[in-house]
């Protein structure tokens, strides 16, 4: 997209975007630690919770359709 447009969008929503990125960073760190420590049980629980959240989304609201 247009860099000028996206600069405005990001700047205008700065607080919400920072919060969302901090949350995402936390999740990535959590998964990284599971993989580094090869904690298969924690990884399995994480994936089960993610699937349960995704399954609760209304039909048509997932990013990849019926994945």
C-alpha positions in Angstrom: 0.0 0.0 0.0 0.8 3.7 0.0 3.5 4.5 2.6 2.0 7.9 3.3 -1.4 6.4 3.9 -0.1 3.7 6.2 2.1 6.1 8.1 -1.1 8.1 8.9 -3.0 4.9 9.8 -0.3 3.7 12.1 0.3 7.1 13.7 -3.4 7.6 14.2 -3.8 4.3 15.9 -0.4 4.3 17.7 -1.6 3.2 21.2 -3.7 0.4 20.0 -1.0 -0.8 17.6 1.7 -0.7 20.2 -0.5 -2.7 22.6 -1.3 -5.3 19.9 2.4 -5.6 18.9 3.4 -6.0 22.6 0.8 -8.8 23.0 2.1 -10.5 19.8 5.7 -10.2 20.9 4.7 -11.9 24.2 3.1 -14.8 22.3 6.1 -15.1 20.0 8.4 -15.2 23.0 6.3 -17.8 24.7 6.3 -20.1 21.6 10.0 -19.5 21.1 10.7 -20.6 24.7 8.5 -23.7 24.2 10.4 -24.6 21.1 13.8 -23.9 22.6 13.1 -26.0 25.6 11.2 -28.6 23.5 8.3 -28.4 25.9 5.9 -30.5 23.7 3.2 -30.5 26.3 3.1 -26.7 26.7 3.2 -26.4 22.9 0.3 -28.8 22.5 -1.7 -26.9 25.1 -0.9 -23.6 23.4 -2.1 -25.0 20.1 -5.2 -26.5 21.6 -6.1 -23.1 23.2 -5.5 -21.3 19.9 -7.7 -23.8 18.0 -10.5 -23.4 20.6 -10.4 -19.6 20.3 -10.4 -19.9 16.5 -13.3 -22.4 16.6 -15.4 -19.9 18.6 -15.2 -17.3 15.9 -18.3 -16.8 13.8 -18.3 -18.5 10.5 -16.5 -16.5 7.8 -14.4 -14.5 10.4 -11.3 -16.6 10.2 -8.4 -15.4 8.2 -8.2 -18.4 6.0 -11.8 -19.4 5.6 -12.5 -22.9 7.1 -8.9 -23.7 8.1 
